[in-house]
Amino acid sequence: MIKSMNAARSRGMGLVELLVWVAISLVITSVIGTVYVNSKQLTRVNDTISRLQESGRFVIHLIDRDLRMAGFRGCNGLAVTPLNVLNSATSYAYKFDTGLQGFYGYGGSWSPSLDSSISALTPSPAVDSDVITIRHIDGPGVPLTARMLTQTDDLTVAAGSGLAGGDILLVADCTAAAIFNASAYNAASGMISHAAGGGAPGNSASDLGHVFGTEASVYRLVTRTYFVAPSVKKSGTSTLWSYSVPAYDGQPQPEEMVEGVDRLAVQFGEDLDGDRAANRYTNAAGVSTWNNVVSIKAQVLLATVRDNMATASQPYTFNGVTTTPTDKKMRTALSSVITVRNRVP
C-alpha cells in the first residue's frame, strides 16, 4: 500500500497537466504582452500630443513676441510718424510706416497677392496657408550718450553697444523719430554714421529731421515674414519658416523655425471707429487699413512629423473647416489672441 502511494507521487506531471499549464502560461503571457503594447502605445500617444502642444506654444510665442512690438515708433509712438531716409523706402522690406501686413491663403493663391520678394523665396510659401509680415524693433534700445549739434551729425552711443555698420536703425525720443541705414559704426567710440549714398539699402539723405539728445535711443529694425512651407531638414513634413531682413543673427534666410506646422491662419482685429479697440475680425483679404489693426487671432495646425501615429485617418477641425486627411498623422490646433501693444492706449 505504501509502495503504491510512493509510486504515484514519483510519477510527476502528466501530459494533460502539462498542456493545461502551457495553455495557462500562454494566456498570461498574452495578457501581459497586450497590456505592455497598449501601455507603450498610450505613452507614445501622450508624448506625441505633448510635443505637438509644446511646438504649438512655441509658434504662438514667436509670433506673439513680434506682433506685440509691431510698428514701434518710440515712447510716443501713436503720435510720431518717423522720417524714413532709406533708399527704396517704399519697397516691401523697408515699409516701416506699415507695422504689419498679411496675406490670406485660399484656393491655391493669396489675397492680396504676395509681394514678389516673398513669392520668390526658396522654399516658396505653401498655398492655402496664411502669410504674415511684421516690422518691429529687434532687441533693446541703446541710449544716446551725447546730443547732436545738427540734424546731419553722427549719433553717439556707448562703446561696444553691439550695433554694426549696415544695420537698419530707428532713433526716437518722445517727440520725433527717424529711420536710417547705418553707413558705418565705430565700436570703440560708439559713433554711428548715416551718410547719404548707396548701401543695403543706403540712405537718400543724411538729414534726420531732428536734433536728437540723450533722451533718445537707437533701435535695430527688422522686417520678419512668417509662412508655412515644406521642410528641408525632414522630408514629408511642413515647417514654420521666418524670413528676416536684415538677419542680425547671421543665419541663412529663410530659416526653419518649428517643424510639424501644417497651416497658419490669421484673423485681424480692425478698429473702425478710432477708439483703439477691434470692431471686427477678418482675414487679410478683408482688412481695409493695416495701420488700424489693433489685435490678431493667430491659429496654427500642427501634425506629427512621422506618419502612422494613429490607427486610422484622424479628422480635424481648423479655422472652422473639418477635414479628413489621407495620412494617419495626429494633429492638434492652437490659437491665441494678441494685442498690438503700440496701437492701443
Salt bridges, closest charged atoms under 4 A:
ASP47 OD2 - ARG51 NE 3.14
ASP64 OD1 - ARG68 NE 2.47
ASP66 OD1 - ARG65 NE 3.31
ASP66 OD1 - HIS136 NE2 3.28
ASP66 OD2 - ARG224 NH1 3.21
ASP138 OD1 - ARG224 NH2 3.43
ASP167 OD2 - ARG220 NE 2.87
ASP173 OD2 - HIS210 NE2 3.22
GLU259 OE2 - LYS234 NZ 3.43
ASP262 OD2 - ARG331 NE 3.06
GLU270 OE1 - ARG280 NH2 2.92
ASP271 OD2 - ARG276 NH1 3.89
ASP327 OD2 - ARG331 NH2 2.90
